[in-house]
């Protein structure tokens, strides 16, 4: 009997193998739609919808338009996933971010804003949120996936003081970041730095060089670029994050992509370049040095007022875009001028 049983089992096994050869190899590493089972994409969208309603809808809104119940109290407003202008990414300004970029923002949050870090969420939940967020805008289907910006070698990692000094020159002399951010040097130094990168001196500079300039973003909302000695840097103050923001730019704002504009040859053949891509690292080290100078706690005399008055928006209404002309009300000037006098 044992021999007969063993023979039957052998025949069944051979028949099964024969059938498997007829239908070909089956990929069992991914869920398949069969009965109550769904594919991975569908499953992530549903999981992401549930997580979004729990963690995100209060600010970003049920429809992902950035108009949640709390949005009227926030400045800048929460990200509008329908428009899909994602500010912080590793790709060139104006392009859609990678999943790694979205994951970094969700997990780390944006410092100094209403976007908190969700570092305790399981990786699967974060992946699900990313998948669901992409359902709000057709751009994710219309635009192809792009590559991150090139990451050149950091020549200043072992000599950061040299990087800080070089970054000072590039920030003020070549990139002229003080057109939006504050200048951290006087006018004479600015022209000296310009000469070091082959630019002619300027005869006039903008007013209030020591202050940031508010400019409208893609949604028409006036935002201020950070004063690195005072303000938080949203996407991180480590060197890699600073390099990424400088090189890639900030989508939807006046901050351009610098990685494609960092080449100025020497004045004569054979001379070293006046500006090169590696100088992006120098700017990162310079900005980090400015950030380290930020006091842990400001005194009243160190506070700079920036009026960000907004009309309360009722549920169902859309906010009116803020412009330079409407940003500050005349009734607020008396208080602001009085505070500025104290600051002087």
Residue frames relative to the residue before (quaternion, step in Angstrom):
aa qw qx qy qz dx dy dz
X 1.0000 0.0000 0.0000 0.0000 0.00 0.00 0.00
X 0.6369 0.5361 -0.3352 0.4412 3.55 0.98 -0.85
X 0.6557 0.5135 -0.3176 0.4533 3.56 1.02 -0.85
X 0.6491 0.5144 -0.3208 0.4595 3.60 1.00 -0.77
X 0.6429 0.5260 -0.3180 0.4570 3.58 1.01 -0.86
X 0.6535 0.5164 -0.3085 0.4594 3.54 0.98 -0.90
X 0.6430 0.5252 -0.3282 0.4505 3.58 1.05 -0.75
X 0.6365 0.5312 -0.3255 0.4547 3.58 1.01 -0.80
X 0.6487 0.5162 -0.3141 0.4627 3.58 0.96 -0.92
X 0.6409 0.5299 -0.3229 0.4519 3.58 0.99 -0.85
X 0.6582 0.5119 -0.3096 0.4570 3.58 0.95 -0.92
X 0.6413 0.5220 -0.3209 0.4618 3.60 0.98 -0.84
X 0.6491 0.5234 -0.3078 0.4582 3.57 0.97 -0.90
X 0.6720 0.4905 -0.2996 0.4669 3.60 0.89 -0.93
X 0.6385 0.5242 -0.3293 0.4573 3.57 1.01 -0.76
X 0.6400 0.5260 -0.3199 0.4597 3.56 1.01 -0.81
X 0.6505 0.5101 -0.3098 0.4698 3.57 0.96 -0.87
X 0.6387 0.5297 -0.3235 0.4548 3.55 1.01 -0.83
X 0.6579 0.5084 -0.3081 0.4623 3.58 0.94 -0.86
X 0.6525 0.5236 -0.3187 0.4455 3.59 0.98 -0.86
X 0.6296 0.5210 -0.3410 0.4646 3.57 1.10 -0.68
X 0.6427 0.5461 -0.3276 0.4260 3.58 1.05 -0.78
X 0.7487 0.3866 -0.2228 0.4902 3.63 0.94 -0.82
X 0.5068 -0.6577 0.4268 0.3585 3.61 1.19 -0.17
X 0.6579 -0.5074 0.3754 0.4109 3.55 -1.33 0.20
X 0.2243 -0.7658 0.5921 0.1127 3.55 -1.06 0.82
X 0.3538 -0.7257 0.5520 0.2083 3.57 -0.89 1.03
X 0.0926 -0.8295 0.5506 0.0140 3.56 -0.35 1.23
X 0.4787 0.6943 -0.4276 0.3254 3.57 1.28 0.14
X 0.7484 0.3185 -0.1924 0.5490 3.61 1.23 -0.35
X 0.5516 -0.6069 0.4431 0.3621 3.59 -1.07 0.64
X 0.1996 -0.7755 0.5888 0.1100 3.58 -1.02 0.76
X 0.5074 -0.6281 0.4864 0.3338 3.56 -1.14 0.62
X 0.2908 0.7300 -0.5603 0.2619 3.55 -0.41 1.23
X 0.8196 -0.0199 -0.0189 0.5723 3.53 -0.45 1.16
X 0.8248 -0.1701 0.1484 0.5184 3.57 -0.74 -1.03
X 0.5546 0.6184 -0.3970 0.3903 3.64 1.21 -0.20
X 0.1549 -0.7689 0.6137 0.0901 3.58 -1.20 0.61
X 0.5793 -0.5790 0.4250 0.3855 3.56 -1.22 0.37
X 0.7050 -0.4993 0.3066 0.3996 3.54 -1.26 0.41
X 0.6359 0.5446 -0.3369 0.4308 3.61 0.95 -0.83
X 0.6734 0.4884 -0.2894 0.4735 3.56 0.87 -0.96
X 0.6498 0.5234 -0.3140 0.4530 3.56 0.95 -0.86
X 0.6683 0.4974 -0.3050 0.4615 3.61 0.95 -0.86
X 0.6220 0.5374 -0.3478 0.4509 3.59 0.98 -0.76
X 0.6887 0.4750 -0.2895 0.4650 3.59 0.86 -0.90
X 0.6423 0.4966 -0.3199 0.4883 3.58 0.99 -0.78
X 0.6557 0.5185 -0.3040 0.4569 3.56 1.00 -0.82
X 0.6145 0.5422 -0.3438 0.4585 3.58 1.04 -0.75
X 0.6616 0.5044 -0.3046 0.4638 3.57 0.92 -0.89
X 0.6782 0.4813 -0.2918 0.4725 3.59 0.92 -0.91
X 0.6265 0.5447 -0.3317 0.4481 3.60 1.02 -0.80
X 0.6699 0.4944 -0.3017 0.4645 3.58 0.89 -0.89
X 0.6699 0.4921 -0.2992 0.4686 3.57 1.11 -0.59
X 0.8316 0.2863 -0.1044 0.4643 3.59 0.77 -1.03
X 0.8134 0.3724 -0.1232 0.4295 3.59 0.99 -0.80
X 0.6100 0.6293 -0.3604 0.3194 3.57 1.00 -0.76
X 0.5698 0.6227 -0.3827 0.3756 3.62 1.09 -0.58
X 0.7527 0.3192 -0.1875 0.5444 3.58 1.09 -0.67
X 0.7732 0.3857 -0.1927 0.4650 3.57 0.77 -1.06
X 0.4993 -0.6896 0.4095 0.3278 3.61 1.22 -0.20
X 0.6282 -0.5636 0.3878 0.3706 3.55 -1.17 0.60
X 0.7526 0.3701 -0.1995 0.5067 3.57 1.03 -0.79
X 0.5455 -0.6678 0.3762 0.3391 3.59 1.26 0.24
X 0.4883 0.6986 -0.4119 0.3223 3.59 1.23 0.26
X 0.5514 -0.6378 0.3871 0.3733 3.60 1.24 0.19
X 0.6259 0.5489 -0.3235 0.4497 3.57 1.23 0.27
X 0.1513 0.8063 -0.5494 0.1586 3.55 0.83 1.02
X 0.7311 -0.4445 0.2845 0.4324 3.57 -1.28 0.19
X 0.7153 0.4370 -0.2593 0.4798 3.60 1.06 -0.66
X 0.4826 0.7230 -0.4159 0.2673 3.60 1.22 -0.40
X 0.6265 0.5709 -0.3475 0.4011 3.61 1.00 -0.77
X 0.6989 0.4576 -0.2705 0.4785 3.60 1.18 -0.44
X 0.6669 0.5351 -0.2784 0.4375 3.60 1.28 -0.17
X 0.0172 0.7725 -0.6345 0.0207 3.55 -1.14 0.73
X 0.4430 -0.2884 -0.8178 0.2276 1.55 -1.28 2.14
X 0.6271 -0.5497 0.3934 0.3869 3.56 -1.26 0.39
X 0.6254 -0.5374 0.3945 0.4055 3.61 -1.17 0.44
X 0.6440 -0.5477 0.3762 0.3791 3.56 -1.19 0.58
X 0.3144 -0.7217 0.5928 0.1701 3.53 -1.06 0.91
X 0.2545 -0.8144 0.5047 0.1314 3.59 -0.23 1.26
X 0.5698 0.5785 -0.3871 0.4369 3.60 1.23 -0.32
X 0.6771 0.4517 -0.2720 0.5134 3.57 0.98 -0.86
X 0.1696 -0.8525 0.4760 0.1336 3.57 1.20 -0.69
X 0.3604 0.6616 -0.5628 0.3400 3.56 0.81 1.06
X 0.0456 -0.8200 0.5703 -0.0150 3.58 -0.02 1.29
X 0.4047 -0.7790 0.4294 0.2122 3.55 -0.48 1.25
X 0.8198 0.2724 -0.1063 0.4924 3.57 0.72 -1.05
X 0.2629 0.7610 -0.5443 0.2356 3.56 -0.45 1.22
X 0.5032 -0.6399 0.4935 0.3063 3.54 -1.35 0.08
X 0.6075 0.5205 -0.3580 0.4816 3.59 1.27 0.28
X 0.6803 -0.4985 0.3400 0.4160 3.55 -1.25 0.33
X 0.6461 -0.5489 0.3726 0.3775 3.54 -1.15 0.72
X 0.7717 0.3329 -0.2697 0.4700 3.54 -0.96 0.94
X 0.6577 0.4881 -0.3106 0.4824 3.58 1.26 -0.26
X 0.5778 -0.5907 0.4323 0.3611 3.55 -1.22 0.44
X 0.4875 -0.6882 0.4537 0.2878 3.60 -0.94 0.83
X 0.5314 -0.5904 0.4925 0.3555 3.53 -1.29 0.26
X 0.6595 -0.4767 0.3835 0.4368 3.56 -1.28 0.18
X 0.6194 0.5473 -0.3439 0.4456 3.58 1.06 -0.73
X 0.6280 0.5282 -0.3341 0.4638 3.61 1.06 -0.71
X 0.6753 0.4811 -0.2954 0.4746 3.58 0.88 -0.92
X 0.6343 0.5310 -0.3258 0.4577 3.56 1.00 -0.82
X 0.6447 0.5257 -0.3256 0.4495 3.59 0.94 -0.85
X 0.6690 0.4935 -0.3069 0.4634 3.60 0.93 -0.84
X 0.6613 0.5005 -0.3152 0.4613 3.59 0.92 -0.84
X 0.7188 0.4565 -0.2591 0.4558 3.58 0.81 -0.98
X 0.7741 0.3675 -0.1888 0.4797 3.60 0.87 -0.94
X 0.3538 -0.7281 0.5083 0.2937 3.59 1.13 -0.53
X 0.4131 -0.6664 0.5517 0.2844 3.57 -1.33 -0.15
X 0.3836 -0.7779 0.4548 0.2020 3.53 -0.28 1.32
X 0.8101 0.2394 -0.1955 0.4983 3.56 -0.95 0.89
X 0.6754 0.4212 -0.3044 0.5233 3.58 1.25 0.24
X 0.6510 -0.5168 0.3768 0.4088 3.57 -1.29 -0.08
X 0.5527 0.6025 -0.3988 0.4153 3.61 1.28 -0.06
X 0.1867 -0.8191 0.5331 0.1004 3.62 -0.30 1.22
X 0.5405 -0.5820 0.4691 0.3862 3.60 -1.22 0.19
X 0.1715 -0.7642 0.6139 0.0986 3.56 -1.06 0.80
X 0.1111 0.8520 -0.5034 0.0911 3.55 0.87 0.98
X 0.6524 0.5230 -0.3225 0.4437 3.61 1.20 -0.31
X 0.5031 0.6427 -0.4436 0.3702 3.60 1.20 -0.10
X 0.5222 -0.6154 0.4758 0.3496 3.62 -1.00 0.68
X 0.6220 -0.5625 0.3941 0.3760 3.57 -1.13 0.67
X 0.6224 0.5486 -0.3382 0.4441 3.59 1.03 -0.77
X 0.6588 0.5020 -0.3126 0.4650 3.61 0.96 -0.81
X 0.6342 0.5186 -0.3291 0.4695 3.58 1.01 -0.78
X 0.6392 0.5133 -0.3193 0.4754 3.58 0.97 -0.84
X 0.6501 0.5167 -0.3135 0.4605 3.57 0.99 -0.81
X 0.6321 0.5242 -0.3288 0.4664 3.60 0.99 -0.79
X 0.6414 0.5207 -0.3229 0.4618 3.59 0.95 -0.86
X 0.6599 0.5125 -0.3024 0.4587 3.57 0.94 -0.91
X 0.6916 0.4729 -0.2864 0.4648 3.59 0.92 -0.87
X 0.6120 0.5595 -0.3556 0.4313 3.61 0.97 -0.77
X 0.6535 0.5355 -0.3118 0.4347 3.57 1.04 -0.74
X 0.5898 0.5845 -0.3757 0.4114 3.60 1.20 -0.29
X 0.5806 0.6217 -0.3702 0.3732 3.62 1.19 -0.33
X 0.8031 0.2425 -0.1086 0.5334 3.60 1.03 -0.67
X 0.4566 -0.6871 0.4901 0.2814 3.61 -0.97 0.80
X 0.4699 0.6972 -0.4356 0.3216 3.58 1.24 -0.29
X 0.6267 0.5666 -0.3454 0.4085 3.58 1.06 -0.73
X 0.7015 0.4147 -0.2667 0.5145 3.59 1.19 -0.45
X 0.6789 0.5193 -0.2829 0.4353 3.56 1.12 -0.67
X 0.7586 0.3608 -0.1931 0.5070 3.57 1.02 -0.79
X 0.4449 -0.6888 0.4954 0.2866 3.60 -0.97 0.77
X 0.5660 -0.5715 0.4678 0.3663 3.56 -1.24 0.43
X 0.1941 -0.7985 0.5637 0.0833 3.58 -0.84 0.96
X 0.5445 -0.6216 0.4586 0.3269 3.55 -1.28 0.37
X 0.5635 -0.5837 0.4495 0.3738 3.60 -1.15 0.50
X 0.6401 -0.5060 0.4078 0.4098 3.55 -1.28 0.31
X 0.5609 -0.5950 0.4327 0.3797 3.61 -1.08 0.52
X 0.2292 -0.7571 0.6000 0.1192 3.53 -1.06 0.79
X 0.1855 -0.8068 0.5551 0.0808 3.56 -0.28 1.29
X 0.6401 -0.5366 0.3859 0.3917 3.56 -1.25 0.37
X 0.4071 -0.7069 0.5336 0.2233 3.54 -1.08 0.83
X 0.1868 -0.8238 0.5251 0.1035 3.64 -0.36 1.18
X 0.6977 0.4976 -0.2586 0.4458 3.59 1.26 -0.24
X 0.3688 0.7642 -0.4761 0.2309 3.58 1.23 0.06
X 0.7460 0.3697 -0.2115 0.5119 3.59 1.05 -0.72
X 0.7563 0.2273 -0.1642 0.5911 3.60 1.26 -0.07
X 0.0698 -0.8565 0.5111 0.0163 3.54 0.50 1.23
X 0.5836 0.5774 -0.3774 0.4284 3.61 1.09 -0.62
X 0.6383 0.5099 -0.3165 0.4821 3.58 1.03 -0.77
X 0.6443 0.5218 -0.3163 0.4610 3.57 1.01 -0.79
X 0.6390 0.5270 -0.3228 0.4580 3.60 0.99 -0.84
X 0.6664 0.5008 -0.3018 0.4626 3.57 0.91 -0.90
X 0.6707 0.4805 -0.2948 0.4822 3.57 0.95 -0.87
X 0.6405 0.5360 -0.3229 0.4452 3.60 1.01 -0.78
X 0.5819 0.5738 -0.3561 0.4532 3.57 1.12 -0.66
X 0.6660 0.4959 -0.2911 0.4752 3.58 0.95 -0.91
X 0.6925 0.4783 -0.2863 0.4580 3.60 0.84 -0.97
X 0.6370 0.5422 -0.3231 0.4426 3.60 0.94 -0.89
X 0.7871 0.3426 -0.1678 0.4846 3.58 0.78 -1.05
X 0.7648 0.4236 -0.2111 0.4372 3.58 0.95 -0.86
X 0.7861 0.3066 -0.1648 0.5108 3.60 0.89 -0.91
X 0.7618 0.3640 -0.2123 0.4919 3.61 0.55 -1.13
X 0.1732 -0.8189 0.5226 0.1620 3.59 1.23 -0.54
X 0.0386 0.8485 -0.5228 0.0721 3.54 0.89 1.03
X 0.5782 0.6133 -0.3677 0.3927 3.57 1.22 -0.45
X 0.4697 0.6404 -0.4687 0.3868 3.62 1.18 0.09
X 0.7672 0.2323 -0.1451 0.5800 3.59 1.22 -0.48
X 0.7258 0.3471 -0.1965 0.5605 3.57 0.88 -1.01
X 0.6186 -0.5190 0.4006 0.4331 3.62 -1.20 0.13
X 0.3970 -0.6332 0.5934 0.2989 3.52 -1.35 0.31
X 0.2138 -0.7740 0.5853 0.1124 3.54 -1.10 0.76
X 0.6654 0.3902 -0.2948 0.5639 3.54 1.19 0.72
X 0.5245 -0.6295 0.4586 0.3439 3.59 -1.18 0.44
X 0.7273 -0.4628 0.2915 0.4146 3.58 -1.31 0.26
X 0.6333 0.5298 -0.3385 0.4513 3.58 0.99 -0.77
X 0.6606 0.4962 -0.3057 0.4732 3.59 0.97 -0.81
X 0.6112 0.5550 -0.3561 0.4378 3.58 1.04 -0.74
X 0.6805 0.4681 -0.2917 0.4824 3.60 0.92 -0.84
X 0.6176 0.5281 -0.3533 0.4635 3.60 1.06 -0.64
X 0.6581 0.4956 -0.3077 0.4761 3.60 0.97 -0.80
X 0.6118 0.5417 -0.3492 0.4586 3.58 1.07 -0.68
X 0.6489 0.5241 -0.3146 0.4531 3.56 0.97 -0.81
X 0.6388 0.5475 -0.3209 0.4349 3.60 1.09 -0.71
X 0.7408 0.3336 -0.2159 0.5416 3.60 1.21 -0.37
X 0.6443 -0.5936 0.2987 0.3785 3.57 1.21 0.54
X 0.5441 0.6097 -0.4091 0.4060 3.61 1.17 0.42
X 0.5236 -0.6380 0.4698 0.3131 3.55 -1.16 0.67
X 0.5535 -0.6097 0.4369 0.3620 3.61 -1.11 0.54
X 0.3960 -0.6937 0.5529 0.2373 3.53 -1.26 0.52
X 0.3724 -0.7276 0.5323 0.2204 3.56 -1.12 0.67
X 0.7913 0.1344 -0.0790 0.5912 3.60 1.22 -0.33
X 0.1684 -0.7685 0.6116 0.0830 3.53 -1.18 0.66
X 0.6268 -0.5391 0.3983 0.3973 3.56 -1.24 0.36
X 0.5737 -0.5812 0.4487 0.3630 3.55 -1.21 0.45
X 0.8396 0.1909 -0.1403 0.4888 3.56 -1.28 0.48
X 0.0132 0.8504 -0.5237 0.0475 3.56 0.78 1.06
X 0.6781 0.5108 -0.2927 0.4400 3.57 1.11 -0.59
X 0.6873 0.4394 -0.2786 0.5068 3.61 1.27 0.11
X 0.5204 -0.6150 0.4906 0.3320 3.57 -1.23 0.52
X 0.3511 -0.7250 0.5599 0.1941 3.54 -1.23 0.58
X 0.3488 -0.7404 0.5372 0.2040 3.58 -0.72 1.03
X 0.0158 0.7965 -0.6027 0.0468 3.56 -0.89 0.97
X 0.5282 -0.6470 0.4362 0.3350 3.60 -1.05 0.67
X 0.3520 -0.7112 0.5635 0.2296 3.56 -1.10 0.70
X 0.7686 -0.3769 0.2466 0.4542 3.59 -1.28 -0.09
X 0.6931 0.4510 -0.2747 0.4906 3.60 1.20 -0.48
X 0.5791 -0.6182 0.3639 0.3875 3.58 1.28 0.12
X 0.5367 0.6142 -0.3991 0.4188 3.59 1.25 0.23
X 0.3959 -0.7217 0.5139 0.2415 3.58 -0.80 0.98
X 0.0103 0.7915 -0.6092 0.0472 3.57 -0.74 1.08
X 0.3520 -0.7348 0.5474 0.1908 3.53 -1.19 0.61
X 0.3947 -0.6788 0.5541 0.2765 3.60 -0.85 0.85
X 0.5919 -0.6300 0.3553 0.3558 3.59 -0.98 0.68
X 0.3054 -0.6304 0.6745 0.2330 3.46 -1.32 0.60
X 0.3705 -0.8019 0.4204 0.2072 3.56 -0.23 1.29
X 0.6515 0.4873 -0.3256 0.4817 3.61 1.20 -0.27
X 0.7553 0.3677 -0.1912 0.5078 3.58 1.25 -0.21
X 0.7920 0.3602 -0.1562 0.4675 3.56 0.80 -1.08
X 0.5344 -0.5819 0.4992 0.3557 3.52 -1.31 0.36
X 0.3277 -0.6896 0.6047 0.2268 3.55 -1.23 0.57
X 0.4773 -0.7520 0.3734 0.2594 3.53 -0.34 1.31
X 0.8152 0.3381 -0.1534 0.4445 3.58 0.65 -1.12
X 0.7472 -0.3965 0.2161 0.4876 3.61 1.20 0.30
X 0.3004 -0.7797 0.5317 0.1384 3.55 -1.04 0.85
X 0.4417 0.6525 -0.4960 0.3649 3.60 1.18 0.32
X 0.6848 -0.5275 0.3147 0.3922 3.57 -1.19 0.57
X 0.6627 0.5141 -0.3197 0.4408 3.59 0.87 -0.87
X 0.6666 0.4952 -0.3045 0.4667 3.59 0.96 -0.83
X 0.6474 0.5091 -0.3191 0.4689 3.59 0.98 -0.80
X 0.6256 0.5237 -0.3348 0.4714 3.59 0.99 -0.82
X 0.6618 0.5212 -0.3098 0.4410 3.57 0.88 -0.95
X 0.6914 0.4774 -0.2943 0.4554 3.61 0.84 -0.90
X 0.6566 0.4983 -0.3147 0.4706 3.58 0.99 -0.80
X 0.7115 0.4760 -0.2672 0.4426 3.55 0.79 -1.04
X 0.7538 0.4077 -0.2150 0.4684 3.59 0.87 -0.95
X 0.3952 -0.6958 0.5040 0.3251 3.57 1.05 -0.71
X 0.4082 -0.6880 0.5472 0.2461 3.56 -1.33 0.14
X 0.3813 -0.7638 0.4779 0.2068 3.56 -0.33 1.27
X 0.8148 0.2652 -0.2082 0.4716 3.56 -1.02 0.85
X 0.6990 0.3908 -0.2611 0.5389 3.59 1.29 0.06
X 0.6667 -0.5030 0.3725 0.4046 3.56 -1.34 -0.04
X 0.5210 0.6399 -0.4166 0.3815 3.61 1.26 -0.09
X 0.2232 -0.8227 0.5078 0.1244 3.64 -0.38 1.19
X 0.5749 -0.5274 0.4853 0.3948 3.53 -1.40 0.00
X 0.2011 -0.8273 0.5168 0.0894 3.58 -0.55 1.16
X 0.5313 0.6734 -0.4127 0.3063 3.59 1.12 -0.48
X 0.7076 0.4439 -0.2575 0.4856 3.60 1.16 -0.54
X 0.7256 0.4286 -0.2244 0.4893 3.61 1.24 -0.04
X 0.5316 0.6587 -0.3771 0.3759 3.56 1.15 0.55
X 0.5757 0.5690 -0.3992 0.4307 3.60 0.92 0.85
X 0.1536 0.7350 -0.6491 0.1223 3.56 -0.65 1.19
X 0.3443 -0.7656 0.4989 0.2153 3.64 -0.48 1.12
X 0.6393 -0.5195 0.4059 0.3958 3.54 -1.28 0.31
X 0.6502 -0.5461 0.3628 0.3840 3.54 -1.25 0.44
X 0.7870 0.1973 -0.1000 0.5759 3.59 1.07 -0.70
X 0.6237 -0.5340 0.3967 0.4104 3.63 -1.15 0.50
X 0.7790 0.2989 -0.2409 0.4957 3.56 -0.84 0.97
X 0.5556 0.5952 -0.4001 0.4206 3.59 1.23 -0.27
X 0.5427 -0.5953 0.4598 0.3738 3.63 -1.09 0.54
X 0.5925 -0.5847 0.4046 0.3786 3.62 -1.08 0.56
X 0.5012 -0.6490 0.4842 0.3052 3.54 -1.11 0.70
X 0.7713 0.0364 -0.0134 0.6353 3.57 1.15 -0.68
X 0.0193 0.7973 -0.6021 0.0382 3.58 -0.95 0.86
X 0.7114 -0.4902 0.2962 0.4073 3.56 -1.25 0.45
X 0.5980 0.5842 -0.3620 0.4124 3.61 1.07 -0.68
X 0.5616 0.6151 -0.3874 0.3953 3.59 1.21 -0.40
X 0.4869 0.6365 -0.4438 0.4011 3.59 1.23 -0.17
X 0.6367 0.5104 -0.3194 0.4818 3.57 1.06 -0.75
X 0.6186 0.5450 -0.3454 0.4483 3.58 1.01 -0.75
X 0.6508 0.4963 -0.3184 0.4783 3.59 0.95 -0.82
X 0.6234 0.5413 -0.3446 0.4468 3.59 1.01 -0.76
X 0.6749 0.4788 -0.2987 0.4754 3.60 0.91 -0.86
X 0.6337 0.5266 -0.3349 0.4570 3.58 1.03 -0.73
X 0.6677 0.4905 -0.3049 0.4697 3.58 0.91 -0.88
X 0.6373 0.5211 -0.3373 0.4567 3.58 0.96 -0.76
X 0.6283 0.5255 -0.3330 0.4671 3.59 1.06 -0.72
X 0.6364 0.5073 -0.3288 0.4790 3.60 1.04 -0.73
X 0.6448 0.5315 -0.3171 0.4485 3.57 0.97 -0.88
X 0.6425 0.5294 -0.3245 0.4490 3.59 1.02 -0.74
X 0.6351 0.5332 -0.3250 0.4546 3.59 1.21 -0.42
X 0.4781 0.6708 -0.4393 0.3584 3.57 1.25 -0.12
X 0.4059 -0.7191 0.4979 0.2652 3.63 -0.69 1.01
X 0.5570 -0.6179 0.4362 0.3429 3.56 -1.09 0.67
X 0.7907 0.0439 -0.0186 0.6103 3.56 1.14 -0.61
X 0.3278 -0.7594 0.5321 0.1809 3.58 -0.79 1.05
X 0.3747 -0.6577 0.5970 0.2658 3.51 -1.23 0.58
X 0.6825 -0.4932 0.3319 0.4252 3.59 -1.20 0.34
X 0.6526 0.5340 -0.3171 0.4341 3.59 1.04 -0.74
X 0.6819 0.5038 -0.2842 0.4477 3.60 1.17 -0.46
X 0.5607 0.6205 -0.3863 0.3891 3.58 1.26 -0.23
X 0.1817 -0.7577 0.6191 0.0973 3.57 -0.98 0.90
X 0.3456 -0.7522 0.5263 0.1945 3.57 -0.74 1.08
X 0.0019 -0.7506 0.6607 0.0019 3.54 -1.04 0.88
X 0.3079 -0.7792 0.5127 0.1877 3.57 -0.32 1.20
X 0.0180 0.7945 -0.6049 0.0512 3.56 -0.75 1.05
X 0.1047 0.8408 -0.5203 0.1062 3.53 0.93 0.96
X 0.0076 -0.8001 0.5993 -0.0263 3.57 -0.94 0.90
X 0.4579 -0.6536 0.5306 0.2857 3.53 -1.15 0.68
X 0.4710 -0.6540 0.5077 0.3044 3.55 -1.01 0.81
X 0.2314 -0.7862 0.5634 0.1048 3.57 -0.77 1.08
X 0.3719 -0.7349 0.5244 0.2158 3.57 -0.80 1.01
X 0.6408 -0.5229 0.3759 0.4179 3.61 -1.13 0.48
X 0.7840 0.2952 -0.2449 0.4881 3.56 -0.90 0.98
X 0.6413 0.4959 -0.3311 0.4829 3.61 1.24 -0.31
X 0.3666 -0.6993 0.5655 0.2382 3.54 -1.26 0.46
X 0.4992 -0.6660 0.4552 0.3162 3.62 -0.97 0.76
X 0.4427 -0.6555 0.5395 0.2886 3.56 -1.18 0.59
X 0.4903 -0.6688 0.4585 0.3195 3.63 -0.77 0.96
X 0.3551 -0.7328 0.5461 0.1969 3.57 -0.99 0.89
X 0.0887 -0.7891 0.6065 0.0394 3.58 -0.91 0.92
X 0.6962 -0.4486 0.3369 0.4479 3.55 -1.29 0.18
X 0.6639 0.5338 -0.3093 0.4226 3.58 1.01 -0.85
X 0.7734 0.3426 -0.1755 0.5036 3.59 1.04 -0.70
X 0.4499 0.7399 -0.4356 0.2456 3.58 1.25 -0.15
X 0.8056 0.2056 -0.0873 0.5487 3.61 0.87 -0.93
X 0.3241 -0.7432 0.5535 0.1903 3.57 -0.87 0.93
X 0.5846 -0.6069 0.3991 0.3614 3.58 -1.06 0.69
X 0.6226 0.5612 -0.3522 0.4163 3.58 1.06 -0.63
X 0.6608 0.5189 -0.3098 0.4450 3.61 1.24 -0.32
X 0.5264 0.6816 -0.4077 0.3037 3.60 1.20 -0.35
X 0.6175 0.5799 -0.3613 0.3897 3.58 0.94 -0.81
X 0.6754 0.4827 -0.2871 0.4779 3.56 0.92 -0.93
X 0.6635 0.5169 -0.3107 0.4427 3.59 0.93 -0.92
X 0.6671 0.4979 -0.3100 0.4593 3.61 0.93 -0.88
X 0.6347 0.5309 -0.3313 0.4535 3.55 0.99 -0.80
X 0.6622 0.4951 -0.3090 0.4700 3.58 0.96 -0.83
X 0.6351 0.5330 -0.3383 0.4451 3.61 0.99 -0.79
X 0.6289 0.5293 -0.3447 0.4533 3.58 1.02 -0.76
X 0.6390 0.5118 -0.3277 0.4715 3.57 1.01 -0.77
X 0.6421 0.5414 -0.3219 0.4371 3.54 1.04 -0.81
X 0.6491 0.5091 -0.3183 0.4671 3.59 1.08 -0.73
